[in-house]
Amino acid sequence: MSIQSSPIVKALGHLRSIGSSIVVNAFDAFGNAVTNFTKPFKITIDFSTIDLSSYDTDTIFIYSSTDGVNWIKAQTAIDLSTKTATAQFDHLTSFALMAGRLDTIPPTTTIVLDGEEGQENWFRSNVSVSLIASDSGGLGVDYTLYKKEGGDWATYSDPLVFTDKGHHKIEYYSVDKDENIEGVKSVEFDIDKTPPEAKILVDQDKQDLVVNGVDQNQTTVERLKNKAKKKKDDAIYAISDLAGNILTLNVWDRDKDKKDSFGIYSMQYNEDASIIQPDNNYNVSYKGIKDKLSVSEQEFAIKKEVKIRIKYDNKKNQSTIVAKQAGKEKIKEIKDGLVLLQITTEKGTLEYSY
């Protein structure tokens, strides 16, 4: 007869062998294997050296298996005072003392993103990521693993700090001390530290001043009353992006019978100091009633010096762009149709485009 120990057995999900399993073999005088017996015999397993704190002692039984995969429970006498288990068998095969685990529920990991947040999962600052794992009623969390940007898995210990702008993804899960494994979770977020810019013009289709946000991502423009100015058309425009970055424009706006004008008092990016703008104005002149067909000229000036002028010939349906070069106005180009002059912000300064 030979007795050999085998690895710990995990069966039926919640069952696990208490200590190693054993394989018992018997042979007759001719060396032939004997597997079945006419009279049953007893097998007693001593588990006095095993820590039972993670097992349900009411579920301790001896199991047998012919293939190491499918296990059959035997009627078992358990003596917890001597820590022995005894059962009767009429065959030799693999045997294991098994019990149900007390902890079969995986741990739960909660992720916390800390930073200056705009819309959900958009940030305009560095982001600190904390992974908080708990194992309520179990044996406790053993470890937490994570990987970021599709990299390798690593053991979590301290909060992770993300500083680069752009899109980020982190995957994570935890394992408790009874080897229950949490399903993999993931969170994606974006970092955008750059405030939007603005494009301002008199839109001839709308016959009104229009402020648009300029950014790689979606922007929102909100028009607010300018309580510091007495003119009703003076306004504050707040251009915000998804991350909560804001460009605030203090704009004056004047409408006359044959002329529309506006200018920028100041601009402010996020909580930075307000940038006072030099005297500037954008003018649109009309021939007769205001509409896009009667536009005659658009111009943009800083400190009363015209930087660009666009003349529109309704009969030819052509726009002549005149820009100042070397202190003199020169025709830059002629384009078909009505070309609209636009003022753009650029890191605190005003530029023009068309």
Buried (B, 14 or more C-beta within 10 A) or exposed (E): EEEEEBEEBEBEEBBBBBBEBBBBEEEEEEEEEEEEEEEEEEBEBEBEEBEBEBBBEEBBBBBBBEEBEEBEBBEBEBEEEEBBBBBBBEEBBBBBBBBBBBBEEBBBBEBEBBBBBBBEBBBBBBBBBEBEBBBEEBBEBBBBBBBBEEEEEEEBEEEBEBEEBEEBEBBBBBBBBBBBEBEEBEBEBBBBBBBBBBBBBBEBEEEEBBBBBBBEBEBEBEEEEBEEBEEEEBBBBBBBBBBBBBBBBBBBBBBEEEEBBBBBBBBBBBEEEEBEBEEBBBBBBBEEEBEBEBBBBBBBBBEEEBBBBBBBEEEEEBBBBBBBEEEEEEEBEBEEEBBBBBBBBEEBEBEBEB
